[in-house]
Amino acid sequence: MAIRNLRYDGDEILRKRSREIEVIDDKIKELAEDMMETMHKWDGLGLAGPQVGVLKRIIVIDLYEDDMQFTLINPVIIKEKGVQNVEEGCLSFPNKFGKVERPKEVVVEALDLDGKKVKLKAKDLLAQALCHEIDHLNGILFTDKVEPGTLEVVKPKEEKK
Ligand code: NI
């Protein structure tokens, strides 16, 4: 496993549409492991392929609770229900946070790393994370959806006034 370099706001790759994964080979499995490790290093809840410079439809999510770690290939939202207004951030925008509107519940279909079809019913934070990461696969960033006036810029910890 290895930590991959993150891509940040302003990098064109974050605006591109990722391609479907047709074969889940060793390279994809290694990518999935690396993405999980990279996400953990930066204490993220989710990470999508383009954020490590790979335009493939793969996302990882970890809510740091039991059974809340997922690697999903070619995820698609097939159902949405309700609305939640939530605070959101992104590893590609290390110091920015804002309020966005997300569905309260979603159903997502995807493949797991064994190529098996999985159907995930999610609500609250998991629904939010799934929507955020799937947006990345379509070149959509949370700042596109942020409620006007709610984007906060937090100073990096190293910096002092
Ligand atoms: Ni993000």
Residues whose N, C-alpha, C, O or C-beta is under 5 A from the ligand:
A	BS01	NI	G89 C90 L91
